[in-house]
Amino acid sequence: MYIACIVPIKTTATNLGLKIHELDTFKGWTPPDGPFDLIIAVSFGLFIPSRLLSAAKYGGLNVHPSLLPDLRGPAPLHHTLISGRKTTGITLQTLHHKHFDHGIILDQTPAPVPNPDSCTVSELLDFLAPKGANMLVNGIRNRYFVPPLKEVGSRATVYSDDGSNKFAHAAKITPEDRHIDWQNWTWTQISRRQRVLQPLWNKALVPTRKKTDGDITQNLNGRRIIFGDLQPVPQETVPESEGLKLLPGVPFISTGQKSSLFVYTVDGQLLRLSRLKVEGDKFNDALIAAQKARMFSPNTVRFSDVEFSLFLNPLH
């Protein structure tokens, strides 16, 4: 047996006396010492080339933490939680010669998302990993990989908000997935991403001073603003700020709540910004960090005879 792996399985393989090959690419590499029967890939980021699958007597097997074909892709756990699914599952499939997650489905079972309103990626992984391991062992013991292969089909049923059936792609998570879209994301969407992808961020204009030939000039430059925490608070916290619901993504200070920084979401949820940092600086109390960066407009707005100081521009 040959194993191309990373920790923690490396320790187990070493203890069992198995040969280990740590690879960054399969280019130019072929397992030595003769033919092999089966390739198994679990949480493995490299695509197994067709030449290796063809060389294996029974091809390859893969365990995927979703009900395929729903949530094909490298980040099914993240997208399960971001989309607010209550049910996910495990799939045992063959390794496809051309595409990730397009193999023949040999076994599949649904599983409830534990505590879906608070579940994290690590918690979901800990819940599904033993189920996936058992499915893989069962598939090997029962020789599901031996032709003729029996396709069990997909039991996945996913409904969009309009009630239509559709399957989603679990694309790789990138920094843009943490970039808050204040004009379109509701508090539910923001809170899910905050729980799953921490930390979230935006850009805002930050004044910078430059000294040239004895003269000091001030420019506004876009800087990344990273949030340590976004906390929902009742409207009654700042009742006079009702008019600012029309400005989602514009942080403000109320004269009645001078020690706190607030912002509204597009669906009218009032949030308190607890901690943030301006790119290149350290996390601090949100209001202190914003004031230190001189991010507030010198002008104020007034609602219900209460003045509010606003950011120089909306978070974007």
N, C-alpha and C positions, 0 to 999 in steps of 0.2 A: 504494500500500500504506500502511496505517495501523497503527501499533503502539502498544498500551497496555502499558507495560512499566516495569520497574525495572532497576537495574544488576544484572549487567554487560552485559546485552543492549543497554542504552541506548547504550553507547559504540559498539558495532558498528553500530547503526541510524543513529547520528549520522554515522559515517564513510561510510556508504552513501548518505547524503543522504535518508533516509526521514523522513516526518513522524512526530512522536512526541506521544502524548497520555498524560499521567500522571494517572491517575484514582483517586479514593478510592471512587467510586460511579458506576454507570452511569445513575443517575436523571437524567432530563432530557438525556442525552447521546446524540447520533447522529453517526456518522462523517460529516463533510462531503464535499462534492465528488462526489456521485453514488453509484451502486450499487457493491457489492463482491461478490466471488465466494465467498470462503472465510474463515472465522475459525479461527485456530489458537491454542490456549491450552495453555501448558506451565508447570507450577509456578505457576499463577496463582490467587490466593486468592479472587477475586471470581467470583460466579456470573454467567455470560453470560445476559442475559435473553432470553426467547423472541422478543421483537420484533426483536432483532438477528439471532438465528439464522434467523428467517423471512425477514429482509431479505437475507441472504446467499444467493446462487444455490445453493450447495452445502452450506449449513449450517456446521458447525464440526467440527474435529478436536482431539483431546487425546491426549497420551502420559501413561500412568500406570505407575509403577514397581511393579507387582505383576501377578499372573496373575488379572485380574478374572474372576468377581465376588469372588474372595478379596481381602480387605484394601482394600475401598472405603473412601474417607475421606481426610483431609488428612495423615495421618502413616504411610503404608505402610512407609517405611524403618525407622522406629523400631519399629513393631510386628513387622516381620519379624525383627528382632534380639532383641527382648524375648521373643518366643515361641519362639526357638531354632530357627527354620526353617533347613534346609540348602539349600533351593532357593527362588528367587523368580522374577521374570520381568519382562517389559515388555509392555504392551498398547497398541495403537493403537485408539482408539474414536471414535465420533462424539460430539459434545456433545449431551446430552439437554436437552429443553426445560423439564424440571421438576426434575430431580435431578442431583446430582453423581455421576459415575462409573457412570451407568446407560445409556450410549449403546450403539450397535451395535458389537460387537467386529470390527474389520476385519483386524487382524493381531495375532499374539501369539507370544511365544517364551519358554520357560523359561530360567533362568540360575542357575548355582550361586552360593550366597553364598560369597564368598572368605574363607577362614579363619574359619568361622562361630563358633568359640569365642573369637575375639579381635576380630572385625570391628567397626568403629565406624560411625556414621551417615555421616560424611564419606567414609570409605573405600568404603562401599557405594554412595554417590552417585557417587563418581568412577568406580566400576566400571560402573554402570548407565547413566550419562548418555550416553556415546558410543553405546551400543547403542540407547538411545531416540532419539537424534538420527538415527542411520542408519535406524531403522524409520520415522521421520517422513518423511525425505527420500525413502525408497523408496516410501512410501504416496502421496506427492504425485506423484512421477514416474510411478507406475503408475496414478494417478487412481483410487485405491480409493474416493474420496469421491463419484465420479460414479455416479448411479443406473443400473441397479439395484444396490443395495449388497449385498455378499456377506458374510453373517455367518459368521465362522470358528468361533464357539463358544469355550468356555473349556476349556483344558487343565489348569486348576488342580485338584489333588487334595490336600486337606489333611485330616489325620487327628488327632483328639483323642487324649488319653491312653488312652481306652477303646477306640480303634480305629474309632470311628464317623466318617463323613465330615461335615465342616462347613466353612463359610466364616466368616471373622472380619471384624469391622469395625475399620478403622484410625482410631479416634477421635483428635481433636486432643489433643496432649499437654498436660496441666495440672499444676500443682504437686502435686496429689494422686497423680499417677503416680510421684512421687519419695518419697512418704510410706510408709516401711517398715511392713509388717504383720507383726510378729514372730510372731504366733500362727498365721499361715498360710503365709508365704513361706519356702521352703527357701533354702539358701545359693545354689543354682543360680539361683533367681529373683532373689534380691537381687543377686548378682554381675552378672547380665545387665543389670539396671537401672542398677547403678553404672557399668557400662561405657558404656551407651547414653545415660543421662539425667543423669549427674552434675550437682550433688551430691544425695545422698539425705538425708532428714531425718526427725525424729520430734519429739514433744513430751515434756517432762518437767517435773516440779515444781521450781522454782528459788526458794529463799528470797529475799525482798526485805525490806529494813528501811526503816521510815518513822518519821521523827521528828515528833511532834506535841506541842506544849506542853511540850517538854522531855522527854517520854517516848518511848522507842524501842520500836516494835512490829515484829514479824516475821511476814510472811505468806508463804504458798506460792502461787506463780502459775505457770500453764502457760506455758512458753517453748519456742520452736522450737530444736531441737538439730540442727545441720547437720554432716554427716560429710565430712571431707576424704578419708578412705580407710578401707576396711574390709578387713582382711587375714586370710585363713584361716591358722590355725596348727595343728600337730598336738596331739592331746589330751595328749601327753606333756609339752607345754609347762607345763601346770598339771594334773598327774595327779590331784591331790586335789580338783579342782573337779567331779568326775563328778556329784555330787548336784545341781549347779546347772543341769544339762541340763533339769531340770523347770521352770526359770524362764527361758524364752527371752525375750530383750529386756530382761533386768535386768543392766546392767553391774556389774562387781565388780572388786575388787582382792584379790589373794592376798598373804599375808604373805611368801610365797616369791618373789613377782614384784612387789615394791612399786613398780617404775617403770613398770608397764604396766596398762592398763585393758582388760578382756576382756568378752565377751558371747557367749552361746550362741544359735544359731538353733533353729527348731522341729524341724529334722531332726538336731540334735545336733552341728553343726559349731561348733567354737570359733573365735572371731574376736578379733583384737587391734584395738582402736580406736586408730589412730595419731594422727590430728588431728581436731579438731572445734572448733566455735565455738557459743557460746550466742547466740541472736538478739540483735543489738545490739552484740556484741563482735567481736573479731577471731579468726581461726584461730590455734590454739595447739596444743601437744602436748595430746593428749586428756586425760590424767590431770591435767595442770596446769590446763587449762580447767575441768574438772569440779570440782577442788578450789577453784579461785578462785571458782566460782559456789556453793560450799557445797552441792553436790548429793548428798552422801553421808549416809546415816542414821548417827546416833550409835551405833546398836546394830550388832552383828556377828552373823554366823552361823558355825557350825563344822561342818566335814566332815573326817573322817579326822584329827582333832586339829589342823586348820589353820583359822585364822580368816579370814573374808572380810568385807570392807566392801562394802555394796550401795548402789546409788542409792536415794534417798528413795522412788521409785516406778518401776515399769517404764517403759521407753520406749513410747510409744503414739502 
